[in-house]
Amino acid sequence: MAKNLWKTLAAPAVALLLGLGLGALICYVALESSSASDQTRAKTQEGTAMQGRDKTGQAYAKPQHTGTATKKVFLNASQNVDGNTSSLAKELMGGQDYKQVDLAEYRIPQVGQGDGDFNRVWEQLKGADVIVIGTPVYWSNMSGYLKTFIDHVVVNDDLKGADLYLIVQGSDSDQTRAINATYGTLDRVAKRFGLNLVGIAQNRDQAQRLQTVMLGK
């Protein structure tokens, strides 16, 4: 009788153990796969930012204005005139002459409350061959300075044909979300204004690599 009871209980117990083991294995494989995918996305995003090439569905253009004999303007959307954002711009420019326009030094109100100094800033961008827009990251997105400036923009041909470079920097080592959000907005702006969106940099290495692209090397 005991043997029969053992046989009766043994089969379900073995099946249960096998089921638990298989379930644990499936969960482990799923977690490993998810982790590998996240790492791949991060590396892919980093490669895109550094090289200005399309690896994640984000389309980047070839620069049309290379070399040093071009008018270059850096639009600094940080509250700091000489902070990390402007430092990365210097890395990107690599000693070339350029004009820095600090949005923090101008009064541009929210849309519907007048233009403020918007036109003063816009006039400094007109005629530029190369435009670098730099923003710190606040809550995985661009700064309010930059967003407010863009909200005032009216589509025209003032910047048509210029090369556009972006700097998106913050304390987080992986700025993928911020880059995606900023890319979405500035890619739309580039298409509407006929700009060539060349690439995005979030650290010194990426800025230096984009510098070689800017110089046509």
Secondary structure, 3 states (H helix, E strand, C coil): CHHHHHHHHHHHHHHHHHHHHHHHHHHHHHHHHHHHHHHHHHHHHHHHHHHCCCCCCCCCCCCCCCCCCCCEEEEECCCCCCCHHHHHHHHHHCCCCCEEEEHHHCCCCCCCCCCCCHHHHHHHHCCCCEEEEEEECCCCCCCHHHHHHHHHCCCCCCCCCCEEEEEEECCCCCCHHHHHHHHHHHHHHHHHHCCEEEEEECCHHHHHHHHHHHCCC
